[in-house]
Amino acid sequence: MTLQPEDFWSFAEWLFRPQAFFESAFLQGVVLVVLAILLGLLVGYVVSAVRYGPSEGFYAVARAVRDFVRFDLPGTSTRRTWALARLAFKEAIRRRVLVVVGMFVIGLLFAGWYLDPRSSDPARLYISFVLTATNYLILLLALFISTFSLPADIKSRTIYTIVTKPVRATEIVLGRMLGFVGVGTLMLVPMGIASYFFVTRGLRHDHEVVDIKDRGDGRFEGKTSYDQFHEHTLSIDQPADAKGEAVGITDMVRGHRHLVRQIEGKYYIGEPTGALRARVPSYGSLIFTDRAGEIKTAGIDVGNEKIRGGHGSAGVARLVGVAQGARRLEHGYMEGGTLGSAIFTFDNVTEERYRDEDGITMEMSLRAYRSIKGDIVSGLNGSITLRNPDNKQIESTPITFVVQEYEIAEEKLPREIEGTDGKETRKLSLFDDLVTDDGRLDVIIKCLDSEQYLGTSVSNVYLRPAETSFAWNLAKSYGSIWLQMVMVIAFGVMFSTFLSGPVAMVATFVCVLLGFAAEQIYDIRYYMDRGESMGGGPVESMVRLLRQDAMTTQLDVDSVANKVIKTVDSIAIYALDAIATSLPNLPKMVSTAEYAASGFDIFGSLLARHSVATLGYVIIAFVISYFFLKTREIAA
Amino acid sequence: MATEPIAVAEVSVGDSAPSPSPSSQVVIETRNLSKVYRDFWGRKKVAALKSLDIEVRKGEIFGLLGPNGSGKSTTIKLILGLLFPTSGRVLVFDKDATETSKNERIGYLPEESYLYKFLTTDETLDFYGRLFDLSGAERKRRVDYLVNLVGLQNARHRQLREYSKGMTRRVGLAQALINDPDLILLDEPTTGLDPIGSREMKDLILNLRDQGKTVLLCSHQLADVQDVCDRVAILHQGELKELGRVSDLLKVQDVTEVHARGLTDAAKDEIAEVIRRHGGTVESIDNPTATMEDLFLNIVRESERRPGARRVGTAGDAGDKNSNSGAAN
């Protein structure tokens, strides 16, 4: 899992972006609300001007706004809203939507057959499977229940008996939303619990010790049986006397290992450990040095690293063209056998936070880029040096390691380490000598093989002060799914206040889809702004398809046609860009599942950001729904 | 109930109707009310209502009468704010019809009972009670009272999808009365009801009027309108054709009707003679016929008193019973 700079933002940073307020979520939210209001007033005025004439139309709009602010919003009653929510809830339940939960559970029972048992990372496979399945199932369900209910009520005229009671439009909208969220929650909880058991049970397995040898020095080494398409080698350290108990451990295979006990000559292999994790990483800041040892902000770009990163959330700034282009970057590389290095500075490194006696746990997943074939038997070599950020003379001797690509390697930074304080070589204390008083520590990573490169990003190397439970992390993933569901329900209810059921469903679906296509739209816009040929907008790419032209050649049509095509395309793309920017970033929310699958604790700030964004969109959808419902002739 | 013995009395003694006389307080007022239905493109489809001016006063039963498509339902929907007028205004309790707060004092029974089929009677009434922000205790009281009033005690825990049309209608009526409204709007109140239900509905309407409530109903069942309404407006093709007191509208000015019991043929001749002497014309001297409704109701009531097969008698027999039950009331 590669994180982008924006993933590290705290909640406040995301909301206000102290250095770049133009890119802040707050500004984006404000602009969105203002635009929604202006657009609403304009559309409202045009419609009522057509209906009642220009001046009377103005009063109609003014009355609607006044009613909303003065009567309907303050007059919204909890009892009525609650009654309507319960009704929506009961309706869904009595239409037997809970059957879906049953279907989900049955699906899980058979899913085991289809999940690749030979996968090298079964935990990721299982977790991604349940989260993805739940996510799309719940969103689909939210789509259906939220868009069909209100139009059905209007069509069957049951709504007549509601709106002829002192029920406000606010209550109808809010009641529906709450009711459906209740239904969704009721379904999500059992699905989450079933998923938890599916994952934990699915990964649980047993081995037997089939072959064990006494190496003579008091160590036993052996092999386990071949179960679940894998086997382990094991070693037991302590010599086992006839009565005592010896404890050993197997090697790490497919993301897990087992504890091995030997009691009275018999071997017992414990449950797999280490497969389901929720690491709480502590990320540092990253700078690079080039081959001459000069400080650089970025590492070497060995390929298309910038383009892969995407555009990120630059908010309004990107839309109006102030912040241009792809902002993100994946890995920066350092050259091996030179002074090139990656320097991570970690904050808040204190003894209270890292209590482990063996030292600080650091994890790395580095990338390797080979310019020559090199030694094909062993991997690339790297080194870790610890350094005091304030007094750069104080540094440890390098700890060497072999790079394990595509895996997370765990290193211990010991509490006592050989090193130099600038004058003499001696044992350095990690917390006293290398860590500054305010808890900062430099970790320098180098590639030792010349003509080879190691790559890293901020998120590839981190200290791990703690772990939380997998169950809690899974719950947080479900929290994220819940937020997406709320978002879809809000949009579904909004569209259903003025569209018929199927149309409202398609409209909501298109909104979700546009959210998922946002990055691609931003990309087209990016190339358009830069004047680069990269396929172009809808018309241009259609022309290219028909003419079988390559994507990156100049469009070979005469200048008038070119102008027309470019103009139409830019209108379409700018409009799409504006729409996609104003829609919720669902893919970002879906991607929280990746945290759980990769075994990382989902940041609280990330969930907080999603929650606030969801709340914002729900409020906008609520206000829009109110006006549509209020100004609608129910019996027409 | 006082209305049991048929319509004869109402016509002959129209001026001393049993209703409390409506006050001058106006509950519903339409001013130059027009409604044009348009299609999606704003093109005019049909003018459903043209410049309607009516006033419904407190404490009266007002009937909207007219053939299908005459604008009755449109008028009711405009009064309820379900539709917006194309021009003109509707005032209900001096408030604009589109204001939600007017609904506090209104009860509405739609043409068909558009209720949630997945709820039981109790749940339905409790739900509508909540919409009036009634407290738990108050809701329970009202629900119990109304379930008894409409006679659904034995079916209160069944989902409405299992109900017959008449039963659904009763629930519909109960939900319209959940807030003890001052103004009740009834759209075709007797459709789907059997003669007994229909009779009970009419009795209930009169009873509501006696409690000082205002009732506006629309119907094309002329007999119903005649039975209960104090005043009627007759609509045709969206236009008001006639408006006034039922008694005035129906009274045939130059015909006199006398009802008497126990006269011999000789006496009848003598009366005819007296009429002729005073320059009048005797059009008919006859025994009155009962309505089919009365006949039916009497048979059913009789059967409830004495279950079992009924001896089929003559028409005169039924007429006798009818007059007896009339006298008993």
Interface residues (C-beta under 8 A of the other chain):
Chain A: V50 F71 D72 G75 S77 R79 R80 W82 A83 L84 R86 L87 K90 E91 R94 R95 S156 R157 T158 I159 Y160 T161 I162 V163 T164 K165 P166 V167 R168 E633 I634 A635 A636
Chain B: Y37 G42 K77 L80 G81 L82 L83 F84 T100 S101 N103 E104 I106 Y108 P110 E112 Y114 L115 Y116 F118 L119 E123 F127 Y128 R130 L131 F132 D133 G172 Q175 N179
